[in-house]
Amino acid sequence: MGNDFFGVCIPLAKAFCIMPDLTPSTSRKSLLDKIYAFLIYFLVLFCHITELFKLYQIVTGEYFILDEFIRNYTVTSFHFTTILKIVFIKGEISKRAFREIMEFEDAIYKSLNEDIHQLYKACIIPVQNSRKYYLAGFVLVVAFYLAAPLFRDPIQIQKDNESIRIRQVPLSSWSPVEEHYWYAFVWTGLTGSYLTIFFVTTDLICFSFIAFGTCRIEILRHYIRNFNQYCRNIMLTHGYSREDSARILQKKIIIYHQDIISYVKMINGSLKNLMLLDFLPGSLQLAGLIFQLMKNLNYIQCILLGEFICSLIARVFIYAHNAHNLSQISQQLADDWFEIDWNDLPKGVKTNLHICIMRSQKSLYITVGDLDVITMKTFLVILKGTYSYLMLLMTI
């Protein structure tokens, strides 16, 4: 079940049971598939619980270590949101979105319109590239984050006249082998790597859901800009009059636009709460990572932790950029309607054009909860907030 738009998302989602069930309701999964899915989800929950338990130990322990608390909170909050995204992707809304995207691509490739083929491919190339770079970036993040503790000084705690040195492990999580450093190192490294797979895969799918709205709008713009050409094609193919051809085409375009509006509203209805959990603490999460870097400032840590920080900034940028594009391009539909040749159009079609222009002036958008629309300004606000939180942490 390949799909050019989703690309690498589908193999990853299927391998780790994130893919919603698109099979007919009459078909049943084998017992082996159910056991495999249960083990996958059990491990995800278990790994996350070890992070939460470690956070509890840090807060209630005899010695409160601020650096370790920040390190744990930063990563644990990412993984908490990831679990919620898994629930969303396995849900009914996501299933409808997957089907709609796959059916849309099938319809494009079955079409004999070569212009649409080329336009669709041009639309999905940037989406595919951003996913590849994001995935490659986090492959490096895992490798670098595993290596970072090896080049980091141990945490020192002064207890009476005794100095206790605690060597750091890749992930701040509980392990049953904490007394043995290298066993704990491997345990936490595997835990972090496993959770990162879900973190990245859910992000890739959410990126795609937002970008699909923009892709459909670009194809809609093509039909509007070439309105008269497609009218002539209908006249030649079906033998309709100029007036009837214009009415038929306009009706199809309006229905197409309504489908896009329904899709974006459907996706935003579920994504907005996830974006709230992603964007509101985003500044604090980035500040926490930069704080770790500044506490262990050397060339090696700048490379190892710097890669993680850059990848997270890129993550926020991709979300903001995709949502911003959707908002801006959807408003350009009004200009496209206005710029077509109105001279030969029937009076009824001209009247409907006024309504289409008015409707197109209202942009489609993805929001942060019910607070605000996601744009590139949102990205800048997060960066400004990161600076403010970082200055606060440096004074503690």
N, C-alpha and C positions, 0 to 999 in steps of 0.2 A: 504494500500500500504506500507507494512513493508519492511525493508531492513536491513540485519545484518550489512552491512558495514557502512551505515549512522547512524543506531541506533536511538538515541534520536533526531538527527537533523531533521528528517522528521516530527515527531509530533509537534516540536517547529515551524518549518518552515511553516507547514500547518496552525497551530493555529493563527500565526501572519502574514499570507499572504506573506511570503517570498519565498515560494516554487514556482518554475516556473510552468507554465501550461503545464502538460504532457498529457492532454486529447486530443483526436482527434480533428482536426480543425473543424469538422462538429458539434461537441457538443457545447452547449452554456451555460454560467453560468446563474444562476437564478438572478433575480433582488436583492434578499436578499443578495446573495454572493457579488454582486457588491457594494451594500451599505456598507456592513461590511468591505470590502477591502478599500473602500474610507475613512471610519472613521479611520481605522488603520493607513493609510498613512497620513491622515490629522493630526492626533494626533502626529505622529512622527515629521512631519515638524513643527507643532506648538510648540512642546516642544523644538526643536532645535532652533527655532527662538527666544524663550524666553531666551535661553542661549546667543545667539548673541546680543540680545537687552541689556541684562545685561552687556555684555562686552563693548558695546557702552557707556552705562551709566558710567561704571568704567573709561573709557578712557577720556570721555568728562565731567565728574563730577567736582564739585568744588574742591574736594579733591581726588587726585590719590592715591589709596591704592595698593601698589605693591603686597602684599600678596594675596589680593583678585583678582588682575589681573592674577597672576600666577595660582591661584586655578581655575579660570574660563577658562583660555586658555587651561590648561592641559586636562580638561574633555571635553570641547567643541570641541577640535581638534579630540579627539577620536570619538565623535559622528558624526562629519562631515564625517570622513572616513567611518563610519558605513553606512551612507546614500548612499554613493557611492557604497559600497559593496552590498547593497540591490538592487540597479539598476543593478549591474553586475549579481547577482544571478537570478534576474527576466529576464535577457536577453537571447539571443539565444545561446550563447556559453555555459552558465551554463546549459541551458535546454539539450543541446547535451551531456554534461558531465554527468548529472543526468541519462539520458537514457542509456548511455554507461555503467555506473557503475551498474545500475539495471539489464540490459540485461546480463552483464558479470556474475553477481552473479547468475542469473537464470540459465545460461549455466553451471556454476560450479556445482550447486546443481542437475541439470538434468544429469550430467555426471555420469558414472558408475565407474569412477576412484577414488577409496577411498584415494589414496595418495594425489591427488589434493584437495580433500575435507579437509583432515587434514592440508595440507599446507595452504590452504586459511584461515581456522579458526585460525591457528597459526599466520598468517599475520594480521588478523583484531583484534585480542585480544589486542595488544599494542595500536592500534588506538582507540578502544573502551575505554580502561582504561584511556588514556590521556584525552579524551573528558569528561569522568565522573569526573576525578579529577579537570579539568578546570572548569566545570560547578559547582561542589560543592564549589570550591574556590570562585567563583563569587557570589554564594548565600550568603556566609559569608561576602564577600566584601560589598554587599548591606546592610546587617544587621549592619555591623561595621561602614560603612560610614554614615549611618543614625544616629548611636549613637554618632559618634565622636564629633559633635558640642556641644552636651550636656556636655561634659567634657573639653571644650576648653574655654579659657578666651575670653571675648568680645574684639572686635577691638576698640581701643581708638583713637579718633581724637581730637586734641586741636584746638578749634576755639576761637580766642581772649583769654578771661579769662575763657572760658567755655570748659569743657571736655565732649565730646560726646562718648557714649558707644554703639557699634553696636554688637548685638548678632548674631552669625553665624548660618546659616541654612545648611542642608545637601548638597544642590547643589547651585552653584552660578548661579542663573537664575532669570529672572524677574517674579514676581507674582502680581496679582491684589489685593492681600491682604497683602502687605508688612508692613502696619502699625500694623497689628496684628501678633505678633511673631509666635504663635502656629499654626495659619492658614497658615502662610507662610512656617512654618516648614513642615507641612503635604503636602502642595502644591509642594514644591521643592523636598521633599522626594519621592512623587509619580512620579514626572517628571523624576527624576534620575533613579528610579527603572524601569520605563517603557522603557526608552532609553537603559538601561543596557541589557534588554531582547534581543533587536536587536543587540547590540554590541556583546553579547556572541554567539547568534545563527549564525550570519554571520561568526564569527571566526571559529566556529565548522565546518561549511560547507567548508570554505576555507582550514582548516586543512585537511579535508577529501579528497578534490580534489588533494592536493599535495601527500598525503599518498597513494592514489590509484595507482599512477604511480609506486611507490616502490613495492606495492603488486603485480602488474602485472609482474614486472621484476623478482620478486622472483619465480613466477610460470614459467616464461620463463627459468630461470636458472635451474629449476627442469627438464624441457624437454631436455635442452642441456646436463646436466650432465648425464642423463639417455638415451642418444641418441640411443645407440646400443640396449638397452632393448625395446624401442618403435619401433625401426626398426624390431626387431623380432616379436613384436606384430602385426605389419602391415603384415608381411610375413605370419604369422599363420592365421590371420583373413581374409585377402583378397587373399592370394595365390600369391602375387607378388614375384618377384625375389629380392635378396639382394640389387642389384644395384637400382632397381626401388623403393624399399621401402625407401632406404636412400635418394633418390632424392625427393620423395613425402614428407617425414618428414622434410627434410631441407627446402623445399619450404614453408611448413606450418609455420615453426619456423621463417623464414625470414619475412613472411607476418605478423606474430604475433608481431615481433619486430618493423616492420614499423608502425603497428597500435599504439604501445606504443609511438613511436617517434611522431606520428601525434597528439596523445592525449596531451602529455606534451607540445608540441609547441603551441597547441590550448589554453591550460590553461595558459601557461606563457604569451601568447600574451595579455590576458586580466588582469591577476593577477599582472603583473610586474609594472603597473602604480599604482595599489592599494598598492603594497609592497613599492613603492617609498614614498607614503604618510604615510605609517605605520613606515617605518624604518628611513627615514631621520630625522623627528622630534622626533624619539623615545628617543634619549638621553635627549633632552630638556624636554620632558614630564616626564620621570623618575626623572630628576633632580628637576623639579618643585614640584613633590610629596614629594621627600625627603626633599626639602627646607621647605615645609609646616610642615613636621614632626619635623624638627630641630627648627622651630620657635615656636612649641608647644610641647616641649620635656618633656614628663613624661611617666610613665609606661603605663598608659591607652592609650595614643596616639600612643605609640610604637606598641601596640597590634592592635588597631583599624585601623590606617593608614598603619601600617607595613604589614597587611594582603593584602591591596590593592596594595602596592608596590611589594610584593612578587608575587602576582598573575599576575601583568603586566610583571615582569621579566620572569615568567614562560611562559607567552604568547609569548614573543619574542623568548624564547628558543624553544618552540614547532615549531614555524614557521621555525626557523633556523635549528633545528634538522631534521625536515621532509625534507626540501630542501637539506640539507647536505646528508642525507641517500639516497635520489634519485640520487644525483650526484655520490656518491661513489659506490653504488650497480650497477648502470648502467655501470660503467667501469669494473666491475668484470665479465661481460659477456665475455669479451675477454679472460680472464683466463679460464673460463668454456669451451669455444670452444677449446682452446689450449690443455686442459687436457683430452679431450675424446680420445678414442682409434682410431687412424687413420689407423691402419694397413690394415683392411679389407674393407676400404671405396673405392668406385670407384674414378677414377682419376678426373672426373668432379666435384664430391662432394668435393674432397680435394681442388680443385681450388677455389670453392665457399667458403670453410672454410677460406682461406686466406683473402677473401674480407670481410667475416663476422667478423673476428678478427680485421681487420683494422677499420671497421665501429664501432665496439663495444668500441674501445679505445676512441671515442669521447663521453664524458659524456652528459647525459641529465640534465637539470638544470632549476631552477627558478631564475629570476634575479630581482634586485632592479632597476626598470625602464630599461634603457639601460646602466646603470653604471657598475654593477658588479654582479657576481653570488652570491647567498645567500649560505653561508656555516657557520660553527660554528665560523669561524673568524669574520663573520659579527656580531654575537652575542657579541663577545668580544669587537669589535670596538664600539658597542653601549654602553656597560658598561664603557669603557674608556671615551667615550664622555660624559656620564652621570657625571662622576667624574669631568671632566673639566668644564662643565656647572655649576655644584654645587659649585665649588670653585669660579666661577665668580659671581654667585648669592649671595654668602656669603659676597662678598666684596662690594655689592651695599648698 
